[in-house]
């Protein structure tokens, strides 16, 4: 083997390096840069303390809503009372950020998406009461107290009307608790209207008359197929039902109350 043959591979390698030195340099640079980044990431991971990770979580932001009392009592406008031990209530705060989040959804959607831990009918009732409790704090408890009371009364009267039609039932009992959530969400919608007023402010007297008349017609129609009460008992019952409609009529004083009443009625009391 001559010297030329012996050193041919090295010459070929040299020639390759000369022709491709830019590519090689670029690859080396990229490799070095990536290695530095990997190393930096590893170093950053090592130096992040546990406390810093906790600080970046949602726990500190939600802790401002914690109760310091040993027992938190929530008394509602409908006479219901819920009591929570401090640890239980604070765990609810951590597990259900939707209660304190700035984004407000209607209670049905919130429960459907986030109701874990509040199973069953009673659990759903409790969820709605908590929903109303937190949203009331956002809306302003004192500022909207009169409007809140009127909405709750209207919704309860709608519920009572249909409860009489059906001679009771568990649905109407649970609705009594959930009405708190529906009413508070209606307050929230009213606040939005205060910020962004709607242009349609026409007189709704005729529309209200038609709606109230439809309720009285419903009483008449239900009475015709009601064989549970007869004679004088039916007369007394019919008067009681019309008295409920009288109260609804008095409470609907503007377009806002009319729309909220109709929405609540048609959404939750449609049946064949």
Secondary structure, DSSP 8 states (H G I E B T S, - for coil): --HHHHTHHHHHHHHHHHHTHHHHHHHHHHHHHHHHHHHHHHHHHHH--HHHHHHTSSHHHHHTT---SSEEEEE-TTS-EEEEEHHHHHHHHHH-GGGT-SS---HHHHHHHH-TT--HHHHHHHHHHHHHHHHHHHH-TTTTHHHHHHHHHHHHHHHHHHHHHHT--HHHHHHHHHHHHHHHHHHHHHHHHHHS--S-----HHHHHHHHHHHHHHHHHHHHT--SS-HHHHHHHHHHHHHHHHHHHHH--SHHHHHHHHHHHHHH----
